[in-house]
Amino acid sequence: MNNLRFAIFGSGFWARVQLAAWREVGGVECVAIYNRSRDKAEAFARELGVPAVYDDAEKLLREVKPDFVDNITEIGGHKLLSLLCAKHRVPCICQKPMAASLKDARQMVAAFAKARTPFFVHENWRWQRPMRALIETLRSGVIGTPFRARLSFITGFDVWANQPALRDLEQFILTDLGVHLLDTARACFGEAQSLYCQLHKTLAPGVKGDNVATLLMAMGEAKTSVTLELAYAKTPLERECFPQTLAFVEGPLGSIEVADDYWLRITTKKGTHSRRHAPPRFAWADPRYDVAQSSMVPCHRDLLAALRGERAAETTGADNLKTMELVFAAYDSARKDAVMKFCIA
Ligand code: 89Y
């Protein structure tokens, strides 16, 4: 089977890691890079062996005619550059969060549907090893239909050191991180029927947006009560476990805990079964981000199978629109101090 030829848009922190993850998966070849600052694209291409450099994305699409684009720009580039791919009927994977507003996200999904061109979102959280183990354990039915769950991501890690652009986001914690946990919650418990959110801006000097969020949702047909707790704050913590998401789920037949250091514990009447789901260690990954960065490999595998027409991907643009609806409903809920309701078909 021929390699798919792809182009990367963007040359920042995540672009480097995602290129390495594509190379780990194989079956693809990065043939060009675009960045609006040519110097940055050139440095990236030199360091990582990408043959062609562009500072004009449309020119790249016209001349290189890639089989797909991985749009790994900051949020400001997501809509414009993805729509350019739709215009040229080039399949596109857009970095999360898909867009800076729900209106933009809807427009992007509609443009690709109209162009009959595949559109995906790079949403890797549900592919993290412990999260995947949680999803599979829930789907096995071992604890029955859950009635309550908590996903939490509370850290004092200096996330802005590697990703300074996050400092300036007016809407920070939910667009950057909440989007991941909301997507994972959908994979675990189904679509939300209602959502309530509270936000705080605290203990994060120099950060524009809110950095602490608490959400309560009723999810799936069973209306499972799902709480999400998120914080990037300098709160003194006994144990730091960035970037792990911890979880506790209760069902009629038992409970599941995702604990620090990748432990998954399933407790039923028979007792507790514990197993560690540590992420694989790749030489190209930053060891501090292992669980997040290694999940790009199965995420890319899923997207590649869809790009080859073998099966549908989990994180299509259309599917991710449901996650985006929750992100912006959460901001509305916090602003109005009100419960938001959704219809699930
Ligand atoms: O940008 C975020 C992401 O996608 O994963 C973790 C992160 O780097 C900081 O919240």
Boltz pocket constraint, residues with backbone or C-beta under 6 A from the ligand:
constraints:
  - pocket:
      binder: B
      contacts: [[A, 159], [A, 163], [A, 176], [A, 177], [A, 243], [A, 292]]
      max_distance: 6.0
